[in-house]
Amino acid sequence: MNADKLTVVMYHYVRDLQNSRYPQIKGCDVRLFKEQIKFLQKHYNFVTIEQVINAYRGGA
């Protein structure tokens, strides 16, 4: 893991938007979310918060 670069992606509202109880809330449809996760998995490395902390502290 490169400790000098970190991109955090956070999703707050992933739902079936067609049947949402809260249509005024902008969210991400489940289908689109799955597509985006597949893309991210293909092009980036996922890490845990523990790995981030360890890298920040100078570990491997």
N, C-alpha and C positions, 0 to 999 in steps of 0.2 A: 504494500500500500504506500502510495506517495503521500507523506505527511504534509507536503506543501500545498496540496490541492484537495479540496473536499467540496462536493456539491450535494446539497441536501434537497430532496424533493419531498414535499409534504402534501398529502391530500386530506381535505377536511370533510368533504361530503361526496361520497361515492354511493350512488343509489340507482335504482331503476327510475329514471327521471319521468318517464311517461306516467307512472303510477304514484308519483311523489305526493305526500301530504303537504309538502311545502314548495309549491311550484315557483314561488318568488325567490327562493334561495338558488343561487347559481351553483351547480354541482357538476360532477363528472359521471356520466352514465357508465354502468358496469362494463359494458362491451368496450367502450373507449378506454376505460381504465386498464382492462386486460391487455389491449393492444399496446398501450403505452408502457406497461410493465414488461411485456415481451421485448419491445424496442430497447428499453433501458438495460435489460438483462443481456441483450446481444452486444451492446456497445459500451457498457460500464460494468464495474465490479461493485457488487453490493457488499457493504461491511456493517458490522454491528457497532453499537455505541461503545462497547468495550474496546474494540479494535481502534476506534478513533481516539479514545482516551489514551490507550497504550502508545499509539504513534505520536500523539501530542507530547507525551512524557518522555519520548525518545526511545521507546521500545520498538520491537519489530512488528 
